[in-house]
């Protein structure tokens, strides 16, 4: 049972397993099918074991993790989960990446896809049109993004876990914005932008940009907050407010999702077919220094993630200059 599991910091250092996965080996989820604990994972059951409440009106303070040496082992995973949540909330990768690849290397050699030939039909004995897949000419180095939160134990021990979680989620959001910038830079790299017809963007410009992708289906437009505000101010967009109220996404009347990203600069819009344009590469998940965090005298919280982004099909990405 979960209350008999021996907690030790070595659970963080098992190759190929996260802390929660290592816990699940000792305390399998299937043992709780049909019980009141069925909705909890192995880590959440340990929080219940030590009566640690991380949110709500009865939320505990940071020092609750350090009542015993075993409960202290749970603190790094709390930190990692909060940072991960902040990353997920700020990330646009789910809107723009067609695939996610995980590697244990510090570089990655992606694929290059080109299409040749005509789709008008093949004459007898004629050459078949082809889709050519090759490895990229060189390996892409993955980028490590890291942030450090300087905080003595004395400064955080009396803080409520829910409030401290806000700080950790903010740290995660900063990491995610760096990854967003890496992705949109890779998508736009090497593409000559189209231009708008006049001095300011119009609904007709957006429609023409959407139609310019040809065989691919432009499903997403990524733009800066300033450009997105101009688009939302167009008369034709006023009927799309209900979409945002329903699901937090803004779509044009012809179904393109607008994604806000401050990393897109110079008044540009990146349009893409999100089903095939790019691939997100993860060298690591969120990493925190568990050894320091288990000590009550920690003076910093460091987190990092190693990622890369590869453009798979160049014709599935276009750029529009609005300035």
C-alpha positions as CSV (number, residue, x, y, z in Angstrom):
1,X,0.0,0.0,0.0
2,X,1.0,3.6,-0.6
3,X,1.6,4.3,3.1
4,X,4.2,1.6,3.3
5,X,6.4,2.8,0.5
6,X,10.0,3.7,1.5
7,X,10.7,7.2,0.1
8,X,14.3,7.9,-0.8
9,X,16.0,10.5,-3.1
10,X,17.4,7.6,-5.1
11,X,14.0,7.4,-6.8
12,X,14.9,10.5,-8.7
13,X,18.0,8.9,-10.3
14,X,16.6,5.8,-11.9
15,X,17.6,5.9,-15.6
16,X,14.7,6.1,-17.9
17,X,12.1,6.8,-15.2
18,X,10.6,9.9,-13.7
19,X,10.1,10.1,-10.0
20,X,6.4,9.3,-10.4
21,X,7.1,6.3,-12.7
22,X,9.6,5.0,-10.1
23,X,7.0,5.4,-7.4
24,X,4.4,3.6,-9.6
25,X,6.7,0.5,-9.7
26,X,6.6,0.3,-5.9
27,X,2.9,1.3,-5.7
28,X,1.1,0.3,-8.9
29,X,-2.0,2.3,-9.9
30,X,-3.9,-0.8,-10.7
31,X,-4.0,-1.7,-7.1
32,X,-6.5,1.1,-6.5
33,X,-9.0,0.3,-9.2
34,X,-12.5,0.8,-7.9
35,X,-11.4,2.6,-4.7
36,X,-11.6,6.2,-3.6
37,X,-7.9,6.6,-4.6
38,X,-8.4,5.4,-8.2
39,X,-8.1,9.0,-9.5
40,X,-4.7,9.7,-7.9
41,X,-1.3,8.8,-9.3
42,X,1.5,7.4,-7.2
43,X,2.8,10.9,-6.3
44,X,-0.6,12.2,-5.3
45,X,-1.1,9.2,-3.0
46,X,2.1,10.1,-1.2
47,X,0.8,13.7,-0.7
48,X,-2.3,12.1,0.8
49,X,-0.2,9.9,3.0
50,X,1.6,12.9,4.5
51,X,-1.5,15.0,4.5
52,X,0.1,17.7,2.3
53,X,-2.5,20.0,0.6
54,X,-1.0,21.9,-2.3
55,X,-4.1,24.0,-3.2
56,X,-7.5,25.3,-1.8
57,X,-8.4,27.2,1.3
58,X,-6.7,24.6,3.6
59,X,-3.5,24.8,1.5
60,X,-0.4,23.9,3.6
61,X,2.9,25.9,3.8
62,X,6.1,25.0,2.1
63,X,7.5,23.7,5.5
64,X,4.9,20.9,5.5
65,X,7.1,19.0,3.1
66,X,9.9,19.0,5.5
67,X,8.2,17.6,8.6
68,X,9.9,14.2,8.0
69,X,12.9,13.1,5.9
70,X,10.6,11.0,3.8
71,X,8.1,13.8,3.1
72,X,11.0,16.1,2.1
73,X,11.7,13.7,-0.8
74,X,8.3,14.8,-2.4
75,X,9.3,18.5,-2.6
76,X,11.3,18.4,-5.9
77,X,8.5,16.6,-7.7
78,X,6.1,19.4,-6.5
79,X,8.5,22.0,-7.9
80,X,8.8,20.1,-11.2
81,X,5.1,19.7,-11.6
82,X,4.4,23.4,-11.0
83,X,7.1,24.4,-13.5
84,X,5.8,21.9,-16.0
85,X,2.3,23.3,-15.6
86,X,3.5,26.8,-16.2
87,X,5.3,25.6,-19.3
88,X,2.2,23.9,-20.7
89,X,0.1,27.0,-20.0
90,X,2.4,29.3,-22.0
91,X,3.4,26.9,-24.8
92,X,2.2,27.3,-28.4
93,X,3.9,24.0,-29.4
94,X,0.6,22.1,-29.3
95,X,-0.8,24.4,-31.9
96,X,2.1,24.4,-34.3
97,X,3.9,21.1,-34.1
98,X,2.8,18.1,-36.1
99,X,4.9,15.7,-34.2
100,X,6.9,15.4,-31.0
101,X,10.2,13.4,-30.9
102,X,12.1,12.4,-27.8
103,X,15.8,11.7,-27.9
104,X,18.6,11.1,-25.4
105,X,21.1,12.9,-27.6
106,X,22.2,16.5,-27.5
107,X,21.7,16.8,-31.3
108,X,19.2,15.5,-33.7
109,X,19.2,14.8,-37.5
110,X,15.7,15.5,-38.8
111,X,14.1,14.7,-42.1
112,X,13.8,16.8,-45.2
113,X,10.7,16.3,-47.4
114,X,10.4,17.4,-51.0
115,X,7.7,16.7,-53.6
116,X,8.4,16.4,-57.4
117,X,6.4,15.5,-60.5
118,X,2.9,16.2,-61.6
119,X,-0.5,15.0,-60.3
120,X,-2.2,15.2,-63.7
121,X,-1.8,11.5,-64.3
122,X,1.0,9.1,-65.4
123,X,1.3,7.9,-69.0
124,X,2.2,4.3,-69.8
125,X,5.8,3.8,-69.0
126,X,6.0,7.4,-67.7
127,X,7.9,8.5,-64.6
128,X,6.0,8.4,-61.4
129,X,5.8,11.6,-59.3
130,X,7.6,11.2,-56.0
131,X,7.8,12.4,-52.5
132,X,11.5,12.4,-51.4
133,X,12.5,11.9,-47.8
134,X,16.1,12.5,-46.9
135,X,18.0,13.1,-43.7
136,X,18.9,16.7,-43.1
137,X,22.4,17.6,-44.4
138,X,23.6,18.2,-40.8
139,X,22.6,17.4,-37.3
140,X,20.7,20.1,-35.4
141,X,22.1,20.9,-31.9
142,X,19.4,21.0,-29.3
143,X,19.2,24.1,-27.1
144,X,19.2,24.1,-23.3
145,X,16.9,26.7,-21.7
146,X,17.3,27.2,-17.9
147,X,16.1,29.5,-15.2
148,X,17.2,29.9,-11.6
149,X,15.0,31.1,-8.8
150,X,17.0,32.5,-5.9
151,X,15.2,31.9,-2.6
152,X,16.5,30.9,0.8
153,X,14.5,28.3,2.8
154,X,13.8,30.9,5.4
155,X,12.1,33.2,2.8
156,X,9.7,30.5,1.5
157,X,9.1,28.1,4.4
158,X,6.0,30.0,5.7
159,X,4.6,30.6,2.2
160,X,1.4,28.8,1.2
161,X,2.1,26.1,-1.4
162,X,-0.6,27.5,-3.8
163,X,1.1,31.0,-3.8
164,X,4.6,29.5,-4.1
165,X,3.2,27.4,-7.0
166,X,2.3,30.7,-8.9
167,X,6.0,31.7,-8.7
168,X,7.1,28.3,-10.0
169,X,4.6,28.4,-12.8
170,X,5.9,31.8,-13.8
171,X,9.4,30.3,-14.1
172,X,8.0,27.5,-16.3
173,X,6.2,30.1,-18.5
174,X,9.6,31.9,-19.1
175,X,11.2,28.6,-20.2
176,X,8.2,28.0,-22.5
177,X,8.4,31.4,-24.1
178,X,12.0,30.7,-24.9
179,X,11.0,27.4,-26.6
180,X,8.2,29.2,-28.5
181,X,10.8,31.7,-29.9
182,X,13.0,28.8,-31.0
183,X,10.1,27.2,-32.8
184,X,8.7,30.2,-34.7
185,X,12.3,31.3,-35.7
186,X,12.9,27.8,-37.2
187,X,9.5,27.9,-39.0
188,X,10.1,31.3,-40.6
189,X,13.8,30.7,-41.4
190,X,14.6,31.0,-45.1
191,X,11.1,32.1,-46.2
192,X,10.6,35.3,-48.2
193,X,7.5,37.1,-46.8
194,X,4.5,38.0,-48.8
195,X,3.2,41.6,-48.5
196,X,-0.1,43.2,-47.8
197,X,-1.9,45.3,-50.5
198,X,-2.0,48.6,-48.6
199,X,-0.6,50.3,-45.6
200,X,-2.5,48.4,-42.9
201,X,-3.8,44.8,-42.8
202,X,-7.3,44.1,-44.0
203,X,-9.6,41.1,-43.9
204,X,-8.9,40.6,-47.6
205,X,-5.2,40.4,-46.9
206,X,-5.8,37.6,-44.4
207,X,-8.0,35.7,-46.8
208,X,-5.5,36.0,-49.6
209,X,-2.7,34.9,-47.3
210,X,-4.8,31.8,-46.3
211,X,-5.5,31.0,-50.0
212,X,-1.8,31.4,-51.0
213,X,-0.7,28.1,-49.5
214,X,-2.1,26.1,-52.4
215,X,-2.2,22.3,-51.8
216,X,-1.6,22.7,-48.1
217,X,-4.3,23.8,-45.7
218,X,-3.3,26.8,-43.6
219,X,-4.8,25.9,-40.2
220,X,-2.8,28.3,-37.9
221,X,-1.6,31.9,-38.0
222,X,1.0,32.9,-35.4
223,X,1.4,36.6,-34.8
224,X,2.5,39.1,-32.2
225,X,0.0,40.6,-29.7
226,X,0.1,43.9,-31.6
227,X,-0.8,42.3,-35.0
228,X,-3.4,40.1,-33.4
229,X,-5.1,43.1,-31.9
230,X,-5.3,44.7,-35.3
231,X,-6.8,41.5,-36.7
232,X,-9.4,41.3,-33.9
233,X,-10.3,44.9,-34.5
234,X,-11.4,44.1,-38.1
235,X,-15.2,44.3,-38.6
236,X,-15.3,40.8,-40.0
237,X,-13.8,39.3,-36.8
238,X,-16.5,40.5,-34.5
239,X,-18.5,37.4,-35.1
240,X,-15.6,35.2,-33.8
241,X,-15.8,36.4,-30.2
242,X,-18.0,33.5,-29.3
243,X,-15.2,31.0,-30.2
244,X,-12.9,32.6,-27.7
245,X,-15.6,32.7,-25.0
246,X,-16.3,29.0,-25.6
247,X,-12.7,27.5,-25.8
248,X,-10.1,30.2,-25.4
249,X,-9.2,30.1,-29.1
250,X,-9.8,32.7,-31.7
251,X,-10.5,31.5,-35.3
252,X,-11.1,33.4,-38.5
253,X,-14.5,32.9,-40.1
254,X,-12.8,30.4,-42.5
255,X,-11.5,28.3,-39.6
256,X,-7.8,29.4,-39.1
257,X,-6.7,29.5,-35.5
258,X,-5.0,32.7,-34.4
259,X,-2.1,32.1,-32.0
260,X,-0.5,35.0,-30.1
261,X,3.3,34.8,-29.6
262,X,5.5,37.8,-28.7
263,X,8.5,36.1,-30.3
264,X,7.0,36.9,-33.8
265,X,8.5,40.3,-34.6
266,X,8.5,43.0,-37.3
267,X,4.7,42.8,-37.8
268,X,4.9,39.4,-39.4
269,X,2.4,36.6,-39.5
270,X,3.5,33.0,-39.8
271,X,0.9,30.8,-41.5
272,X,1.3,27.0,-41.4
273,X,-0.4,23.7,-41.9
274,X,0.0,22.4,-38.4
275,X,-0.6,18.8,-39.5
276,X,2.8,18.6,-41.3
277,X,4.9,21.8,-41.0
278,X,7.2,21.1,-38.0
279,X,8.5,18.7,-35.5
280,X,9.3,19.5,-31.8
281,X,12.3,17.6,-30.4
282,X,12.8,17.0,-26.7
283,X,16.2,16.1,-25.4
284,X,15.0,16.2,-21.8
285,X,11.8,16.8,-19.8
286,X,11.9,19.5,-17.1
287,X,15.0,18.8,-14.9
288,X,15.3,20.2,-11.4
289,X,18.2,19.7,-8.9
290,X,16.5,17.3,-6.6
291,X,19.4,16.8,-4.2
292,X,19.5,20.5,-3.2
293,X,15.7,20.8,-2.9
294,X,15.5,17.9,-0.5
295,X,17.7,19.9,1.9
296,X,15.8,22.5,3.9
297,X,18.8,24.9,3.5
298,X,18.5,25.2,-0.3
299,X,19.2,28.7,-1.6
300,X,18.1,28.3,-5.2
301,X,15.8,26.4,-7.5
302,X,17.3,25.6,-10.9
303,X,15.2,24.1,-13.8
304,X,16.2,23.4,-17.3
305,X,14.8,21.8,-20.5
306,X,16.6,20.8,-23.7
307,X,14.7,21.1,-27.0
308,X,14.9,21.7,-30.7
309,X,12.5,22.4,-33.5
310,X,12.7,21.2,-37.1
311,X,10.7,22.3,-40.2
312,X,9.5,19.2,-42.0
313,X,7.8,20.7,-45.1
314,X,8.9,24.1,-46.3
315,X,5.8,24.6,-48.5
316,X,3.6,24.1,-45.5
317,X,4.8,27.4,-44.0
318,X,4.3,31.0,-45.3
319,X,5.1,34.4,-43.9
320,X,3.1,37.6,-44.3
321,X,4.7,41.1,-43.7
322,X,2.1,43.6,-42.4
323,X,4.5,46.5,-42.0
